[in-house]
Amino acid sequence: MASAPIRVWLSALGLLASLGATPAPGESLSEGAELQIYAVHINRTPPQTWPGYGIYLGNGLVLTAFHVPGNFAATKPHVLIGGQDLPAALVRQGSLEGVDLTLLSVNPSQLPVRLQMRRLPLCKRDPYPGEKVIVAIPEGTARSTVLPPSLAPREIRGSFDTLIGDVATTGNSGSGVFDAWQKFLLGVISRKLTARVQGGHIGDSVRLKDIAKYFVPIRDIRAFIPGNVSF
C-alpha cells in the first residue's frame, strides 16, 4: 500500500518554548563565530518563555521576524545586545501573513564602542541551491545548506522557496542566515516546515517530520527596509 499523502504544516518558529536551537550531539557551533556579534535577543514585555532572536544591522537598527516581537504596540519589545537591555522603537512592522519582518531601532549611543561602528553588509544576490550558509544566534552558530525549491512541498512552492536543511541544529525565528564565504546577510529565519507522515500500512501511526526551515530572502529584506533608513 502506498504511503498516505504528506500534509505540510508551516509553524512560526519561536511561538513554542520547545523550539529553541539545539545542536546535535558532538556538533560544534564555533564556525563563523565572528557573526555572533550581530546576533541579538529580543524580549517582549513581559518576556516570552521562548528565545526571540534578531540581527543587528548597524546604526542602532535591528531586524527580526515579525512574529518574534509580535504587535509592537502591545509587546513593547526590548533588545538585548552587547550586554545592554535597551528599549526598542519601531521603524517598520510587517505581518505573519505578508512579509514576516520587523525593523526596530535602539539608541546607538548606548551600545558598546565595539558595536557603534559595526555595519552588516547585505548580500547583493539571491541565495542559490546548494549554497553553504551559516545561521547565527547569540549563543553560537551552525552551518547548513540552501535547498533546491523543488524540494518544497508543491502546495507551498513559490511562496516558501528559500529553505535550509539541518532543522534541529540551526537557530529559530529572527536568526540571521549568512553566506558562508563573505559572511553577508542572506536572510532571516521565519518558519519551520513540518509534515504529517502516515506509515505505509493500515494501522500505522501518523508522525510529524521536520522538513526544512524557511527564511525571508535578502530581496524581500531590501524591499522592506525604508529608503530613508541608512546603516
Residue pairs with C-beta under 8 A, 6 or more apart in sequence:
1 200
1 201
1 202
2 200
3 197
3 198
3 199
3 200
4 197
4 198
5 198
6 153
6 195
6 196
6 197
7 195
7 196
8 153
8 155
8 156
8 193
8 194
8 195
8 211
9 193
9 194
9 195
9 196
9 208
10 156
10 160
10 191
10 192
10 193
10 194
10 214
11 19
11 191
11 192
11 193
11 194
12 65
12 67
12 96
12 100
12 173
12 190
12 191
13 19
13 65
13 172
13 173
13 189
13 190
13 191
13 192
13 213
14 50
14 51
14 52
14 53
14 65
14 67
14 68
14 172
14 173
14 174
15 50
15 67
15 173
16 50
17 49
17 50
19 50
19 172
19 192
20 50
20 51
20 172
21 51
21 137
21 139
21 142
21 169
21 170
21 171
21 172
21 175
22 168
22 169
23 29
23 140
23 142
23 169
24 168
24 169
27 142
27 169
29 139
29 140
29 141
29 142
30 140
30 141
31 134
31 141
31 142
31 143
32 134
32 136
32 141
32 143
32 178
32 180
32 183
33 140
33 141
34 183
35 134
35 136
35 141
35 176
35 178
35 183
36 136
36 137
36 138
36 139
36 140
36 141
37 56
37 114
37 115
37 118
38 55
38 56
38 57
38 118
38 120
38 136
38 176
39 53
39 54
39 55
39 56
39 136
39 137
39 138
39 171
39 175
39 176
40 53
40 54
40 55
40 56
40 62
40 79
40 80
40 81
40 138
41 51
41 52
41 53
41 54
41 79
41 80
41 81
41 138
42 52
42 53
42 54
42 62
42 64
42 68
42 69
42 77
42 78
42 79
42 80
42 88
42 104
42 174
43 52
43 77
43 78
43 80
43 85
44 52
44 69
44 70
44 75
44 76
44 77
45 75
45 76
45 77
45 78
51 137
51 172
52 64
52 68
52 69
52 77
52 173
52 174
53 64
53 68
53 137
53 138
53 171
53 172
53 173
53 174
53 175
53 189
54 62
54 63
54 64
54 68
54 79
54 104
54 174
55 62
55 63
55 64
55 120
55 136
55 174
55 175
55 176
55 185
55 188
56 62
56 81
56 115
56 118
56 120
57 63
57 119
57 120
57 185
57 231
58 118
58 119
58 120
58 231
59 108
59 119
59 230
59 231
60 105
60 106
60 107
60 108
60 111
60 231
61 91
61 103
61 104
61 105
61 229
61 231
62 79
62 81
62 88
62 103
62 104
62 105
62 106
63 101
63 102
63 103
63 104
63 176
63 188
63 221
63 225
64 101
64 102
64 104
64 173
64 174
64 188
65 100
65 101
65 102
65 173
65 174
65 188
65 189
65 190
65 216
66 93
66 94
66 95
66 96
66 99
66 100
66 101
66 102
67 96
67 100
67 173
68 77
68 102
68 173
68 174
69 75
69 77
69 88
69 102
69 104
71 93
72 88
72 90
72 93
72 102
72 104
76 87
77 88
77 104
78 85
78 86
78 87
78 88
79 85
79 86
79 88
79 104
79 106
80 86
80 138
81 106
81 111
81 115
82 111
82 112
82 114
82 115
83 112
84 110
84 111
84 112
86 106
86 107
86 110
86 111
87 106
88 104
88 105
88 106
89 104
89 105
89 106
90 102
90 103
90 104
90 105
91 103
91 104
91 105
91 226
91 229
92 101
92 102
92 103
92 224
92 225
92 226
93 102
93 103
94 100
94 101
94 102
94 224
99 216
99 220
99 224
100 188
100 190
100 191
100 216
101 188
101 216
101 220
101 221
101 224
103 224
103 225
103 226
103 229
108 115
108 116
109 116
119 231
120 185
120 231
121 182
121 183
121 184
121 185
122 184
122 185
122 218
122 221
122 222
123 179
123 182
123 184
123 185
123 186
123 218
124 184
125 218
126 217
126 218
126 219
127 133
127 146
127 162
127 177
127 179
127 186
127 187
127 217
127 218
128 146
129 146
129 147
129 148
129 149
130 145
130 146
130 148
131 145
131 146
131 179
131 180
131 186
132 143
132 144
132 145
132 179
132 180
132 181
133 143
133 144
133 145
133 146
133 164
133 177
133 178
133 179
133 180
133 186
134 141
134 142
134 143
134 144
134 177
134 178
134 179
134 180
134 183
135 141
135 142
135 143
135 144
135 164
135 170
135 171
135 175
135 176
135 177
135 178
135 189
136 171
136 175
136 176
136 178
137 171
137 175
142 166
142 169
142 170
142 171
143 166
143 180
144 164
144 165
144 166
144 169
144 170
145 164
145 165
145 166
146 162
146 163
146 164
147 163
147 164
147 165
147 212
149 157
149 161
149 162
149 163
150 157
151 163
151 212
152 160
152 161
152 163
152 193
152 212
153 193
153 195
153 211
156 193
160 191
160 193
160 214
162 187
162 214
162 215
162 216
162 217
163 193
163 212
163 213
163 214
163 215
164 170
164 177
164 212
164 213
164 215
165 212
167 192
167 210
167 211
167 212
167 213
168 210
170 189
170 213
171 189
172 189
172 192
172 213
173 189
173 190
173 191
174 188
174 189
175 188
175 189
176 185
176 187
176 188
176 189
177 185
177 186
177 187
177 188
177 189
177 215
178 184
178 185
178 186
179 186
185 218
185 221
186 215
186 217
186 218
187 215
187 216
187 217
187 218
187 221
188 215
188 216
188 221
189 213
189 214
189 215
190 213
190 214
190 215
190 216
191 213
191 214
192 210
192 212
192 213
192 214
193 210
193 211
193 212
193 213
193 214
194 208
194 209
194 210
194 211
195 208
195 209
195 211
196 206
196 207
196 208
196 209
197 206
197 207
197 208
197 209
198 204
198 206
199 205
199 206
199 207
